Every structure is written in C-alpha cells, then in structure tokens.
Amino acid sequence: MGNKIVLLTSFLLLALFADLFPGTTGKIVGRVTDKDTGEPLIAANVVVKGKALGAATDEDGYYIILNVPPGVYTLQAIYVGYATQEVKNVTVQVDLTTQVDFQMKSASFEGETVVVVAQRPLIQKDATATAAVVSSQEIETAPIENFTQIAQTKAGVNVGPEGALHFRGGRSSEVAYIVDGIPVTDAISGGISMDISTNAIEELSLITGSFNAEYGQAMSGIVNIVTKEGGSKFSGNLSFQSGDVLPKPSDEKYFLPEINKFNILNTYETEARISGPILKDKLTFNISGRVFNDGGYLYGQRIHMPTDIDDSVRTGDGKYVSLNSQRRYNLQGKLKFHLTNTMNLYFTTIYENRKYQRYNHTRSKVPDGIPWRYNIAKQFIGKLTHQFSSSAFYSLVVGYLDKDYKRYLTENMYSDKYVWNGYSTGQYFYPGGTDNYRVFRNQKQLTAKFDLTSQLFKNHEVKTGFEVKRLTLSNHSYYLSVDRRAEPFDDLNGNGQYDPGEPFTDIDRNGVWNEARDDNGNGT
C-alpha cells in the first residue's frame, strides 16, 4: 500500500504540468475462481497465449494484464490441480478494458484443457467517449480502397468533396490524426499528413465526441490508428482489385463520351503484406505495401494548346484527357524487439508518394495547362515500453515526420511550358494559357512523449504524461508572372505591326488593342 501511495503522489505531481496523450494498448482484467465453491484461486497464472504477457491472481482471485496491443487473443488460466482453461476470441481495444473471468474445475486427468469462446459484452463499461472501433478483421473483409471509406460508414462521420473526414458537421481541419501514439495531422492545411495502407492497420478508432483529456488539439473528432506488428509465425497476403466508373444511362448526357468506354484496369489497387519472426521470441517484423492507380472519370478535351490565345485558334488534337487521375505508393514497416519479459522496443517507418490532379472545369478545353500536385511524406517512430511492476508501465516514444506538398505545372519555373495565363471566353472556358500558381509546403515535426499508466486499485487506473514537439513549417506560394502576348490582329498593310483601325481580337474586352507586356520584368 505504501508503494501505491508514493506512486499516486508522483502522478499528482506530474499532472500539474502534464498533458495526456492517446494510448496504443488496452488491458485485460478478471477473476479466477473455483467452479464448484466460488472461492478465489490465489496465485493462478493467466497468460496471453503466444505472447509474453500475463499476470498472477491476488488474494481475492483478481488479475490485471496491462499494456496489451489491440487484437484478438486466446487467454489461458493455469493452476495446479485444476484443468487448464482457455478462452478464445478475446478482443482487446485501445484504451479500453476487456474483462475475462475464469471458473476452473478440478482436473480429471493430467493435461486436461477446457476451451471457452468469449462473448463480447453489449455495454463497454469504461467507455467514456463516443467512439467506433474498427478491427483489422473488419477492414480486411470490407470492399474499400482506404480507411476513410470505412470511416464514413460510422455514425457522425462523412467525407467532404475534397476527400477529407468531417466529424459531426465540423471542419476537416478540426480532426486530429494519430498513428501509433504520434500526431500526424497536417499542421498547414489540416487532414492527415499521409495515407496509411489498410493492410497495415491493426485497429482504427473514430472518436466523435466527449473524448478524454489525453486527446489534445482536436475540436470535432479523433482518428487513432494502431499499425500491425509481426507475430511468432510467418503470415502474409496479396490482393488485387480493379474496376471503372460508368454513369447511369440517364446521366450520360452530362459527361463527355469518353467516360462510357469501360476499362477494367482504369482503376486498380495491389496490396501485399508479410510478417513473422526474425529471431525466435526476440525480434519480429511486419511489412506492408500498396500501389494504387486511378485513371480518373472526369474528362476534358484538348481543343486548345496552352499557346493558343483565342477560341478561334484551336491547335489541340481533340483527344479526351482525364483531369482527376492519381497515382499513389504506400510502404509501412515495423520491427519489434522483445528485450526482456517486461520491456519491448519498436521501430516503425511509413512512406507515401502521391501524384494527382484536381478537375478544373474552366481549363477543361486546355488540359495541358492544369498543374499536378505531389505529396511525399515520411514518418519514423521509435517506442520503448517497460512494465516495471505488475500494476504499472511507461512508454517513451519519439517520432519524426517530414512531409512535402508541391503544386506546379512543371518544376522548372523557367520552363517554356509556362505561358501567359490567358483570358476565359465568356465566363466558362480558357482558350489557352497555363495555370501559373505554384505552391511549395513542408512540415518537419519532431515529437517526444512519455506516458505513465498505473492500476492503483482494482477499478481505478491513472494515466499521465507529457509531450514535447518541435514543428518547422514552410509555406511558399506565388503566381508566376509570364509575359503577356499581344492581342491577335489582321495586318492589312503587311508592315508587321498593329495600326489603328486594323481588326483585332479584343481578348480583355476593353475596346483597345493591347500590345505584348513584360510582366516578369526580365526586359524581353
């Protein structure tokens, strides 16, 4: 009891300056009793089968297993003179308690085992927030391309036209994203800094209201992702899916005819995962990857080239061009070092490379003038967990995030591909020119956090911790000035220059012929 009082005092002192942060593990509690008499069995061993996790019961038969990664497990209760009892399909969720009680009977013969299948309770007693938890089993069986698609099937969650998640009507920038305990929210534009391959996710928690103090820097919702770790046996999977988008016959009139051409490989995705041991009982790995290619379904027609200056000048080849295509690569790797029975070390690396376009209706007749967008993100996480007593453990996590976002027609700002922006004819379509707006953003984030968790009493758990974050942001956006070209005119007298009275194309509709202009200031 004296140790618990000292530990409680330490928690209170830390709480004076600490902020709490999301967990990545849950816990299992319960009681072991004699089936016939109902008496508690003291010092019975309860272990997680296949894992170096377990606990012994106290004088009242109660046990607590802390720091259990999310997943589905088999529990064993072992006691001398009694038949070993196994409970299968025990589900552990992040930040929640799973209760499993054992009623053991005397063994009829040596080595007798009793198998029981766990039943999930209708009410999670320690759930203090409104949340939906999605397991890896649900993700594997769902026909989805990314985790946002399964997230939008939950109450209070929807996806906006830009593809970002919105919780209960809030803005997408009000949602916090966490991967393996480290924040990965885009600090400049909001949303998640990188996509996580679905086959790398062990558990996805969507917290839509009344979230605990440990979840900071969020106003409308939390997305907490825990990635998979390797097991004691080799396993893996490989999947491929493809398809295309076709409009309903009644809607065909609203689209260009190109969309009616069915191509089974227009959109395809390949996912692969392999995991297993490297050193038996010491080192395991999990590697997953994803390739996603979308040919798009919103088309434009190349009627104009960027060098055209008026709708009457049409030098394009007339081909239909997709204006919302994308290509994406994802790679995730995780190593787990089992240092001792009470100490584990994890290393996680996540990489994303994405190239995509967004549909621009006003430039759909000059598709070569629409810029591309690029996302390249790298995440490195190191984590140490140590259960220093039967009722307390700490975790120390260090994470580094580096994300680049770029938007440009071509990387070289002096390229001949950049031409004068041009004016739209009427109010709908550009007859030429290029989109000369360029964006370069970078986010470098170094995060270090320490969490301490203790089960002070049978029904009371205390958590505290602190986080230190260093954030370096760069946001450079500008409009590239390109020399304006002279308005076309009919050179009636053949002198090579515009003379008053000669017919001309009044592009800016001011009634006056406009000559070329040195907008970039280079003197030419």
N, C-alpha and C positions, 0 to 999 in steps of 0.2 A: 504493500500500500504506500509505503514511503517513496518508492521509486516512481509511482504514478503521480504523487503529489508534486515531486520535483519536475517530472515531465510536463505536467499541466502548467506549472509556473513558467517553464520555458516557452510553451505555446503562447501563453498570455503576453509574455514579453515580446515575442516575435510579432504577435498580432498588432502591436502598437504601431509598427511601421510596415507591415507586410500586406501584400495584396495576394489574393488566392487565384489559382490558375487551373485550367481544365485537367482532369485526370485522363489516364490512358489504361487504367486497370479497374477491376471490380473486386469483390470479396465474396467468400462463401462462409456461411455460419450454420450452426445447427446443434443438435443434441444427440448423444448416443445413449440408449437405454436398453435394459433387458426387456425383451418382448413379453415375457410371462409375468414379471413382477413390476415392471415400470421403473425399477431402480436405476439410477445413473451408473454408467460404467466409467470408472476413473482410469485415466491414462490410456484410453483406447486410441489407436492411431488412425487418423483419417488422412488419406493421401489422394492426390490427383494423379490418376493412372497415366503413366507415360511422361509425367512432368516431375521435376524436383520441387514439388510443392506439397505441403501437408502440415498437420498440427496434431497435438495430443489433447485429449479432453481434460477439463479441470475437475475439481472435486464434485461439481454438480453435473458433470457429463457434457458440458458445453465446449465447443471448439470454434476457432476462428482462423480462416486461411486468408491472409492479406495478399495484395499485390498480384492478383490473378489476371493475366491478359484476357481480353474478350475472346469468346469462343464456346464450343460445345465440348464437354468433357465427360469422363467416367470417373466417379468417386468410389473409393474403397474404404470400408471400415474394418479394421483388423484388431482382434482382441483374443488373448489366449483362452482356449476352451470354448470359443464361440465360432460359429460358421462365418467366414468372411462374407461381407455383404457388399455388393456392387450396385451403384445407382447410375444408370446410363442417361444420356441426353440431358446433362446438366448444363444449362445455358448461363454464361456469365456475361454481363453487360457493363460497360464503362460507368463508373461512379455509382453503381447500384449493388445491392446486396442480394445474393441468392441463398435461400435457406433450404438446407437438405438435412432432414432428421433420419436417424437410423434406429431401428428396433431390431436388435440382434437376438438370435436364439442359440441355444447350446448346440454344439456340433455333434452330429450323429456319427460322423467318421472324420478322420484327419483329411484336411484339404477341402472340406465341403464349402461351396460358394453359393450364395443366394443372390440372384440378379433381379433388380427392380428398375423400371423405367420411370424417370422423373416426370412429374406433371407441372406445367407452368402455372403459377398462381394467377387468378383473374385480376387481382389488385396488387400492384407493386407498392408495398407499404412505405418504403423510404424514398419514393419518387416525389421530389418537391417541386419539379418543374414540368411544364407541358412539353413532352418530347415524343418523338417517333424514332425507334431504333431499328435499323435495317442490318441484318446479318449478312455475312458473305454467302450463305446458302440462298438467301432471297435474291441477292444480286446476281448470282450465277444462273438462276432459273428465269430471271426476268429478261424480256426481249428489249434490251436497252443498249445504247452506244456510250453513254457516260452517266455519272452518278446524278447529274441534275435531272435526268429524265425520270429516275425512280423517286427523287426527292419531291417532284411536283405532283406525285400521286398521293402525298400525305396532306392531311388537313392543315390549312393555313399557309401552304407553300404553293407558289406559282412561278412560272418563268416568263420574264418580260421579252419583248421583241428583240432585245439585244442579246438574249441568251443567259442573262444573269438571274439569280434566285431572288425572289421577294417574299418576305415573311409577313403575313397578316396585313398586307397593304402598304408595308414600309418600303423605303427606297432600297435599292440593291446595295448602296454604299453603307447601309446600316447593319449589314450582316457580317459577322466575324467568322473567319475560316481558320481552323486549327488542324494541323496534321502531326500526329504523334506528340501532341502536347506543345507544339511550337506554332505561334501565329503565322499564317501565310497570306494574310489579307493584303491586297494591293493598296498601298498607302496613298497613291495618287488618284486613281480612278475608281477604287472600290472593287468588290468582287474578289475572287480567288486569284492568286498570282500565277498558279499553274493548274492544269488539269491533272487529276490522278486517275490512272488506269483502273477500271472497275475490278480487274482480276488481282489487283494489289491491295484491295480494301478488305480488312477483316471485319470492321464494324463501322457503320455510318450513323451518327446521332444527329437528329434535327431537333433543336430546342427552339420552340416557337413562343415561349412565354414563361414568365416567373423564373428565369434562370438564376442560379445561385451566384453568390459574390465571387466565386472562383472564376467565373466567365466575365472578363472585363472587356471594355472597348467595343461594346455591341449595344445597339438600341432596339433592334426588332427581332433578331434571331441569331442562332449559333449553328454552325456546321462543324462537327467534331469528327475527324476521320482518324482511325487507327489502322495502320497497314499490317499486312501479314508478316509473320516470322516463320522461319524454317522449322520443320518437325524432325522427329527422330527417324523417320522413314522417308525414302525418296518418293516424290509425287510430282505431278505436272499435268498440264492440259494445253491443248491447242484448239483454237476456234477460228472460224472464218464465216463471215456473213456479207451478203451483198444485196443490192436492190436498186430501185429507181423510183422517181416520183412521177405520177401521171395525174392529170387533172380529171375531174368528173366531166363527162360529155357536155353537161350544161354549162360548164365553166371554160371550155376550150376557147371560146371567143375572146377571153380576157388575156390569153397568153399567145406568145409567138409560136408558130407551128413546130419549132424545134423540140418543144417540151413533149410533144406527142410521140417522139421516137424513143421507144423503150430500149434501154441499155442495161442489162443485168449487172454490169460492172461499173455503172456510173458512180455508185456509192459503195465502197467496200471497207471492211474492217478485219484486221487479223490481230488476234491476241494470243500470247503464249506465256506460260509460267512454269517454272521448275523450282523445287525446293527440296531440302534434305540435309543430312549431316555431312560435315567435312571431317571433323574429329569426333568420334563417338562420345556422346554425353558431354562434350566440351564446346563444340563450335558447329552452328547450323547456318544455312543461308536460304534466302528466298529471292528469286529474280523474276521479274515480270516485264513484259514489253507490249506495246500496242502500235500498230500502224493504221491510220485512218485517212481515207481519201474520199472527198466528196466533190463530184464534178459539177454540183450545183443544179438548180432548177429555174433560176431567174435569168433570162437571156436578154441580150441586146443584139443589135445588128450593125455590123461595121459598114455603115453607109459613108461615113466621113473618116478621114485620117486626121491626126492632130494638126497637120499643116494646112488643112482647109480653113478658110476664113469666112465662108458664107454658105448658106444652104444650097445655093445654086452650083457650088463647086463640090462634087461628090467623087472623090478619088478612092473610096473604100472598095473592097472586093465583095461586099454584100453578105459575107458569111455571118452566121449566128454564133455569138460568143457568150459563154456563161459568165455572169457577173457576180456570182456569190459562191465560187468554188473555194475549197480549202484543202490543205494537207497537214497532217499532224503526226508527230512521233512522240511517244512517251516511253520512258525507261525508269524502272524502280528496282533498287537492290537493298537488301537488309541482311546484316550479319548479327548473330547473337553469340556472345562468348559467355559460357557458364563458368565463371571464375571460381566460385565456391558454392556451397549449398544455399547460401544466403545472399550471394552477390552476382549480378548479371551486368554485362556491358553490351550495348547495342550501337551499331553504326548503320545509318540509313542514307541513301542517295536517291534523289528524284530529279529527273531531267525531262524537259518538254521543249519541243521545237515545232512551231506552228507558222504557216504561211497562209494567208487568206485575203479575200476581197469582200467588201460590202457593196451590195447593189446600190447603184446611183442612177435613178431614173432619168435625170436631166442630161446625163452623159451616155445614155444607152445607145446613141447613134454614133458615138465616137469612143468605143470601149478601150482603145489603146491609150486613152488619156486618163484612165482611172488608176489610182495608186494601189499598191499592195501594202499589206500590214504584216508585221513579223513579231512573234513572241518567242523569246528564248529565255528559259528560266532554269536555274539550278538550285537545288536545296540539299544541304548537308546537315545531318543531325547525329549527335553523339549523346548517348544516355547511359548513366550508371544508376542502378537500383541496388539498395542494400537493406535487407531486413535485419536490423541489429538486435531485435528482441522478438519474442513471439507475438507481440501486440503492436509493433511499430516498425515503420520503414521510411526511408527517404529516397528521393530521386534527384539526381543532378543532370540537367540537360543543357546542351549547348547546340545552337542551330545557326546556320548561315544561309541566307537567301540572296541570290543575285538574279535580278530579272531585267531584261531589256525589251522595250517595245519600240518599234520603228514603223513609220508610215511615210512612204515615198514612192514616186514613180520609178525612179532608179537611184541607186546610192550616190552616184557621182552627180553633184549639184551642177556641174558644168557640162553635163551631157547634152548632146544635140536633141535628145528626146524631149527635153523641156522646151515648149514653145509658148507663145503668148496665150493667155487663158481664153481669149475669145469671148464673144457675147452670145447669149442664147437668142434664138429667133423666136419672137413671141415671148412666152414665159415658160416654155417647157424644155426644149432640147438645145444643147450646144451643137453648132455645126462644125466644130473643130476645137483646137486648143487642148491644153492639159491641165489637170488639177495640180497646181504648184504649191499646195500646202504640205509642209514637211514637219514631222514630229519625231523627236528622239527623247525617250524617257528611260531612266534607270533607277532601280531601287536596290540598294545594298543594305541588308539588315542582319545584324549580329545580335543574337538573343542568348542570354544565360539565365537559367531559372533553377530554383531549389524548392522542393516540396517536401513537407514532413507530414506524415499521417500516423495517427495513433488511435487504437481502440482502447480508450481509457476504461470503459466499463462495458458490460455485455451489450447494452443498447445505445451507447454513446461513442461516437467517433469524432475526433477533432482533426482538422486539417489546417495547415498554414504554409506559408511560403513567400518567396519574393522573386521578382524578375528584374533583370537589368537589360535594357535594349539600346542599341546604338543604330540609328537609322540615317542613311545618307541618300538623299533624293536629288535627282536631276531631271528637269522638265524643260526641254528646249524645243519650242515650236515657232515656226516662222513661215511667211509667204515668200516664195522665191520670185523675185522680180525678173521678168524676161521682157526684152524689147518688144514694144507693140509694133505690129506691122501696119503699113499704110492701107487705107481702105481701097479696095479694087476700083479701077475707073477705066473708061474707054478712051484710049489715047488716039483721039480723032486725027490730030495733026502729025502723029508719029514722032514727036520730039522727046519721048521717053519720060515726060513729067506731066503732072496734072496741071491743066489750065482751067481757069474759071469758065464755067458753062459746060464743061465736058460731063457726061453722065457718070455717076459713081454709085457704089453700093453704100448706102447710109447705115452702117452697122450699128452705131450708137444712137441713131435716130435724132440727131440734133440739127439736121438740115445743113451741116457744114462738112466739107471733105476734111478728113483727119489724116495727116501725114504720119510716117513712122516716128516712134518716140524712143529715146534712150532711157528706158525705165530702170535698167540695172546700173546706170551711171558709169559704164566702162568706156564711154567715149566712142563707141562704134554702134 
